[in-house]
Amino acid sequence: MSTPKSTHVVPNSDRGGWDSKDSGNSRASKHFDRKQDAVDWARGHSRGLENELVIHDQHGRIRQKDSHGNDPRDIHG
């Protein structure tokens, strides 16, 4: 099994609340009532996987990204 490229915190339109989902998975890794709880858990999960954390707003738009692994960008300085 390969490591997911990213972990997403997304709103759950069926159950309400927030889900942490790894890219490529149809099911959530974990469900939360509060967004901050989802972000906190997903950040630790993403660090463990050394992938990118992507946080969405209540409309599903990306609001923040945080890389916890090999950053694909070539940044100097």
N, C-alpha and C positions, 0 to 999 in steps of 0.2 A: 504494500500500500504506500502510495506516495504522499508527501506532506502537502496539504492544501496550500495554494498560493496566497490565500487571504481568508480572514475571519471577518464576518460582517455582523454588525448590530443593526437589526431591522425591526420595524413595527410588525406585529402580528395582527392582521386584519380579521382573522377568524376568531381568535381567543381574546384579543386585546393584549395589552402589554407589549413586551419586547423579546425578540429571539436573538440568540447568538448562533450564526450558521457559518460553517466552513464552505468555501467555494467548492463546487462540484457535488455537494450533498443536498438532497431534496428536503431532508428533515433537519430541524434545529438541533444543535448540540445541547442547548439548555434554554428554558423559557423563564422570563422574569416579569413581575408586575411593574417594576420601575425601571426606567431607562438607565439610570445611574448604576443600578445593581448589575444590569446586563453589560454595561461598559466596563465596570470594574472586573467582572469575571472574564469577559472576553479579552481584556488586556493581558491578564495573566495567562490565559489559554494561548493567545497569540505569541506571547513571549516564549512559552514553552515549545511552540511549533516553529519559532523563528520565521514568522510570516508577517504579512501586512494586516493591520487592523483598520477596518473601514467602518465608520460610524455614519448612519443615515438619520435623517430627521423623520418626523411623523408622516411625511408625504412620500418617503422612500428616496429622497434626494441625498446624495453624498454630502456630508457636512465637514468631515474630518478624516484624515488618514494618518496612520502612525506605523512606521516600519520597525519591525522587531527582528530583522534578520539581515541578510545580504541586500543592501540597498542597490537596486538595479541602475540607479542614476550614477553617472560619473562626475562627481562634484569635487573640485579642487579648492583648497584654501580653507 
